[in-house]
């Protein structure tokens, strides 16, 4: 892991860009003491520098957590194939037109998850070798990726998913294998994710400790107080 820049934020939080082979990422650490780690992933290939993700990461770091995010292959600013770009365009067009999107989604998101999980696990290996990180690991963010990562990665002790009704078939089946404590956020009027699918997915999770928070509003309208509630969730399970 090679750090390429650093910025000291209010409250002593250190924000550093890094590269790990071809993987670009950002790490926020709260101070000199080893801190629990939260892996924070944005949805469907949005960049690690997305303003909503950065705001959540800085908030969590200010409350004593190390937070890391990466751009996996085909995500963020990393190169995308012509097929990836066409799939994104087809998905946007179908959703805007109100047409069925299952097959397009399946062919696009499924491979993204397959590519992303190994890079997140490689990043986790490197992060846990740093002296400023020590303790349990949590996951926050993209549901499809999170399901697979939690199932295959025993070091993740708790997860917060941003509810998405459109989850590949493989991850819908894997949801039954999720056994860590779970916080599931649902926007009741999410224009891009059918409500009933999200509710069915919540019902499918195998964990005996799962909480659903539903709020009125569209996809990007999650109330900021959910960051505070999320912090209390991680405090219960990572400290």
Secondary structure, 3 states (H helix, E strand, C coil): CEEEEEEECHHHCEEEEEEECCEEEEEEECCCCCEEEEEEECHHHCCCCCHHHHHHHHHHHHCCCEEEEEECCCCCCCCCCHHHHHHHHHHHHHHHHCCCCHHHHHHHHHHHHHHHHHHHHHHHHHHCCCCCEEEEEEEEEEHHHHHHHHHHCCCEEEEEEECCCCCCHHHHHHHHHCCCEEEEEEECCCCCCCHHHHHHHHHHCCCCCEEEEEECCCCCCCCCHHHHHHHHHHHHHHC
